[in-house]
Amino acid sequence: MSDQRDQPGRTRFLTVLEVADVMRVSKMTVYRLLHSGELPGVRVGRSFRVPQDALDHYLATSPAVEAREQDRRTS
């Protein structure tokens, strides 16, 4: 069986639990982000999947990261 990481150009989708683990937040926080549209996701039946690229973009452009980068530049 091949792994998605072995196939360039294919999007990896994460479960809500996997996203919560990466972000170190609760599943409910991830659901709130999905329902508000802040974090894009795909509904599969009754569950959600989040594209890895979307999570990476969200984390890279989050206000906390931007503030940290600005602090780093002014120090």
LOMI-487706 format. One record per atom (N, C-alpha, C): residue number from 0; x, y, z; residue in one letter. Coordinates in Angstrom, 1 decimal. Layout:
REM LOMI-487706
NUM / X / Y / Z / A
...
***
This chain:
REM LOMI-487706
0 / 0.9 / -1.2 / 0.0 / M
0 / 0.0 / 0.0 / 0.0 / M
0 / 0.9 / 1.2 / 0.0 / M
1 / 0.6 / 2.2 / -0.9 / S
1 / 1.5 / 3.4 / -0.9 / S
1 / 0.9 / 4.5 / 0.0 / S
2 / 1.8 / 5.3 / 0.5 / D
2 / 1.5 / 6.4 / 1.4 / D
2 / 1.3 / 7.7 / 0.5 / D
3 / 0.4 / 8.6 / 0.9 / Q
3 / 0.1 / 9.8 / 0.2 / Q
3 / 1.4 / 10.7 / 0.1 / Q
4 / 2.3 / 10.6 / 1.1 / R
4 / 3.5 / 11.4 / 1.1 / R
4 / 4.4 / 10.9 / -0.1 / R
5 / 4.2 / 9.7 / -0.6 / D
5 / 5.0 / 9.2 / -1.7 / D
5 / 4.5 / 9.7 / -3.1 / D
6 / 3.3 / 10.4 / -3.1 / Q
6 / 2.7 / 10.8 / -4.3 / Q
6 / 2.6 / 12.4 / -4.4 / Q
7 / 3.6 / 13.0 / -5.0 / P
7 / 3.6 / 14.4 / -5.1 / P
7 / 2.4 / 15.0 / -5.8 / P
8 / 1.9 / 16.1 / -5.3 / G
8 / 0.7 / 16.7 / -6.0 / G
8 / -0.6 / 16.3 / -5.4 / G
9 / -0.6 / 15.3 / -4.5 / R
9 / -1.8 / 14.8 / -3.9 / R
9 / -2.0 / 15.5 / -2.5 / R
10 / -3.2 / 16.0 / -2.3 / T
10 / -3.4 / 16.7 / -1.0 / T
10 / -3.7 / 15.7 / 0.1 / T
11 / -3.0 / 16.0 / 1.2 / R
11 / -3.2 / 15.1 / 2.4 / R
11 / -4.3 / 15.8 / 3.3 / R
12 / -5.3 / 15.0 / 3.7 / F
12 / -6.4 / 15.5 / 4.5 / F
12 / -6.2 / 15.0 / 5.9 / F
13 / -6.5 / 15.9 / 6.9 / L
13 / -6.3 / 15.6 / 8.3 / L
13 / -7.7 / 15.6 / 8.9 / L
14 / -7.8 / 14.7 / 9.9 / T
14 / -9.1 / 14.7 / 10.7 / T
14 / -9.1 / 15.8 / 11.7 / T
15 / -10.2 / 16.1 / 12.3 / V
15 / -10.3 / 17.2 / 13.3 / V
15 / -9.4 / 16.9 / 14.5 / V
16 / -9.3 / 15.6 / 14.9 / L
16 / -8.4 / 15.2 / 16.0 / L
16 / -7.0 / 15.5 / 15.6 / L
17 / -6.6 / 15.2 / 14.4 / E
17 / -5.2 / 15.4 / 14.0 / E
17 / -4.9 / 16.9 / 14.0 / E
18 / -5.8 / 17.7 / 13.5 / V
18 / -5.6 / 19.2 / 13.5 / V
18 / -5.5 / 19.7 / 14.9 / V
19 / -6.4 / 19.2 / 15.8 / A
19 / -6.4 / 19.6 / 17.2 / A
19 / -5.0 / 19.3 / 17.8 / A
20 / -4.5 / 18.1 / 17.5 / D
20 / -3.2 / 17.7 / 18.0 / D
20 / -2.1 / 18.6 / 17.5 / D
21 / -2.1 / 18.9 / 16.3 / V
21 / -1.0 / 19.8 / 15.7 / V
21 / -1.1 / 21.2 / 16.3 / V
22 / -2.3 / 21.7 / 16.5 / M
22 / -2.5 / 23.1 / 17.0 / M
22 / -2.5 / 23.1 / 18.5 / M
23 / -2.5 / 21.9 / 19.1 / R
23 / -2.6 / 21.8 / 20.6 / R
23 / -3.8 / 22.6 / 21.2 / R
24 / -4.9 / 22.3 / 20.6 / V
24 / -6.2 / 22.9 / 21.0 / V
24 / -7.2 / 21.8 / 21.1 / V
25 / -8.4 / 22.1 / 21.6 / S
25 / -9.4 / 21.1 / 21.7 / S
25 / -10.1 / 20.8 / 20.3 / S
26 / -10.8 / 19.7 / 20.2 / K
26 / -11.5 / 19.4 / 18.9 / K
26 / -12.6 / 20.5 / 18.7 / K
27 / -13.2 / 21.0 / 19.8 / M
27 / -14.3 / 22.0 / 19.7 / M
27 / -13.7 / 23.3 / 19.1 / M
28 / -12.5 / 23.7 / 19.4 / T
28 / -11.9 / 24.8 / 18.8 / T
28 / -11.7 / 24.7 / 17.3 / T
29 / -11.3 / 23.5 / 16.9 / V
29 / -11.2 / 23.2 / 15.5 / V
29 / -12.5 / 23.3 / 14.8 / V
30 / -13.6 / 22.7 / 15.4 / Y
30 / -14.9 / 22.8 / 14.9 / Y
30 / -15.4 / 24.2 / 14.7 / Y
31 / -15.1 / 25.1 / 15.7 / R
31 / -15.4 / 26.5 / 15.7 / R
31 / -14.8 / 27.2 / 14.5 / R
32 / -13.5 / 26.9 / 14.3 / L
32 / -12.7 / 27.4 / 13.2 / L
32 / -13.3 / 27.0 / 11.8 / L
33 / -13.7 / 25.7 / 11.8 / L
33 / -14.3 / 25.2 / 10.5 / L
33 / -15.7 / 25.9 / 10.3 / L
34 / -16.5 / 25.9 / 11.3 / H
34 / -17.9 / 26.5 / 11.1 / H
34 / -17.8 / 28.0 / 10.8 / H
35 / -16.8 / 28.7 / 11.3 / S
35 / -16.7 / 30.1 / 11.1 / S
35 / -16.1 / 30.4 / 9.7 / S
36 / -15.5 / 29.4 / 9.1 / G
36 / -14.9 / 29.6 / 7.8 / G
36 / -13.4 / 30.1 / 7.9 / G
37 / -12.9 / 30.3 / 9.1 / E
37 / -11.5 / 30.7 / 9.3 / E
37 / -10.5 / 29.6 / 8.8 / E
38 / -10.9 / 28.4 / 9.0 / L
38 / -10.1 / 27.2 / 8.6 / L
38 / -11.0 / 26.4 / 7.6 / L
39 / -10.5 / 26.3 / 6.3 / P
39 / -11.3 / 25.6 / 5.3 / P
39 / -11.3 / 24.1 / 5.6 / P
40 / -12.4 / 23.5 / 5.3 / G
40 / -12.4 / 22.0 / 5.4 / G
40 / -13.5 / 21.4 / 4.5 / G
41 / -13.4 / 20.1 / 4.4 / V
41 / -14.3 / 19.4 / 3.5 / V
41 / -15.2 / 18.5 / 4.4 / V
42 / -16.5 / 18.5 / 4.2 / R
42 / -17.4 / 17.7 / 4.9 / R
42 / -17.5 / 16.3 / 4.2 / R
43 / -17.2 / 15.3 / 5.0 / V
43 / -17.3 / 13.9 / 4.5 / V
43 / -18.3 / 13.2 / 5.4 / V
44 / -19.5 / 13.0 / 4.8 / G
44 / -20.5 / 12.5 / 5.7 / G
44 / -20.8 / 13.4 / 6.8 / G
45 / -20.6 / 12.9 / 8.1 / R
45 / -20.9 / 13.7 / 9.2 / R
45 / -19.6 / 14.3 / 9.8 / R
46 / -18.5 / 14.0 / 9.2 / S
46 / -17.2 / 14.5 / 9.7 / S
46 / -16.5 / 15.5 / 8.8 / S
47 / -15.5 / 16.1 / 9.3 / F
47 / -14.7 / 17.1 / 8.5 / F
47 / -13.3 / 16.6 / 8.2 / F
48 / -12.8 / 17.0 / 7.1 / R
48 / -11.4 / 16.8 / 6.8 / R
48 / -10.8 / 18.1 / 6.4 / R
49 / -9.6 / 18.4 / 6.9 / V
49 / -8.9 / 19.6 / 6.6 / V
49 / -7.7 / 19.4 / 5.7 / V
50 / -7.6 / 20.0 / 4.6 / P
50 / -6.4 / 19.9 / 3.8 / P
50 / -5.1 / 20.3 / 4.5 / P
51 / -4.0 / 19.6 / 4.4 / Q
51 / -2.8 / 19.9 / 5.1 / Q
51 / -2.3 / 21.3 / 4.7 / Q
52 / -2.5 / 21.6 / 3.4 / D
52 / -2.0 / 22.9 / 2.9 / D
52 / -2.8 / 24.1 / 3.6 / D
53 / -4.1 / 23.9 / 3.8 / A
53 / -4.9 / 24.9 / 4.4 / A
53 / -4.5 / 25.1 / 5.9 / A
54 / -4.2 / 24.0 / 6.6 / L
54 / -3.8 / 24.1 / 8.0 / L
54 / -2.4 / 24.8 / 8.0 / L
55 / -1.5 / 24.5 / 7.1 / D
55 / -0.2 / 25.1 / 7.1 / D
55 / -0.3 / 26.6 / 6.8 / D
56 / -1.2 / 27.0 / 5.9 / H
56 / -1.5 / 28.4 / 5.6 / H
56 / -2.1 / 29.1 / 6.8 / H
57 / -3.0 / 28.5 / 7.4 / Y
57 / -3.7 / 29.1 / 8.6 / Y
57 / -2.7 / 29.4 / 9.7 / Y
58 / -1.8 / 28.4 / 10.0 / L
58 / -0.9 / 28.6 / 11.0 / L
58 / 0.2 / 29.6 / 10.7 / L
59 / 0.6 / 29.7 / 9.4 / A
59 / 1.6 / 30.6 / 9.0 / A
59 / 1.1 / 32.1 / 9.0 / A
60 / -0.2 / 32.2 / 8.8 / T
60 / -0.8 / 33.6 / 8.8 / T
60 / -1.6 / 34.0 / 10.0 / T
61 / -1.5 / 33.2 / 11.0 / S
61 / -2.3 / 33.5 / 12.2 / S
61 / -1.7 / 34.7 / 12.9 / S
62 / -2.6 / 35.5 / 13.6 / P
62 / -2.1 / 36.7 / 14.3 / P
62 / -1.0 / 36.4 / 15.3 / P
63 / -1.0 / 35.3 / 15.9 / A
63 / 0.1 / 35.0 / 16.9 / A
63 / 1.4 / 34.9 / 16.2 / A
64 / 1.5 / 34.2 / 15.1 / V
64 / 2.7 / 34.1 / 14.4 / V
64 / 3.2 / 35.4 / 13.8 / V
65 / 2.2 / 36.2 / 13.3 / E
65 / 2.6 / 37.5 / 12.7 / E
65 / 3.2 / 38.4 / 13.8 / E
66 / 2.6 / 38.4 / 15.0 / A
66 / 3.0 / 39.2 / 16.1 / A
66 / 4.4 / 38.8 / 16.6 / A
67 / 4.6 / 37.5 / 16.6 / R
67 / 6.0 / 36.9 / 17.0 / R
67 / 7.0 / 37.4 / 16.0 / R
68 / 6.7 / 37.3 / 14.7 / E
68 / 7.6 / 37.7 / 13.7 / E
68 / 7.9 / 39.2 / 13.8 / E
69 / 6.9 / 40.0 / 14.1 / Q
69 / 7.1 / 41.5 / 14.2 / Q
69 / 8.0 / 41.7 / 15.5 / Q
70 / 7.8 / 41.0 / 16.6 / D
70 / 8.6 / 41.2 / 17.8 / D
70 / 10.1 / 40.8 / 17.5 / D
71 / 10.2 / 39.8 / 16.7 / R
71 / 11.6 / 39.3 / 16.3 / R
71 / 12.3 / 40.4 / 15.5 / R
72 / 11.6 / 41.1 / 14.6 / R
72 / 12.2 / 42.1 / 13.7 / R
72 / 12.6 / 43.3 / 14.5 / R
73 / 11.8 / 43.7 / 15.6 / T
73 / 12.0 / 44.9 / 16.3 / T
73 / 13.1 / 44.7 / 17.4 / T
74 / 13.4 / 43.5 / 17.7 / S
74 / 14.4 / 43.2 / 18.8 / S
74 / 15.8 / 43.4 / 18.4 / S
***
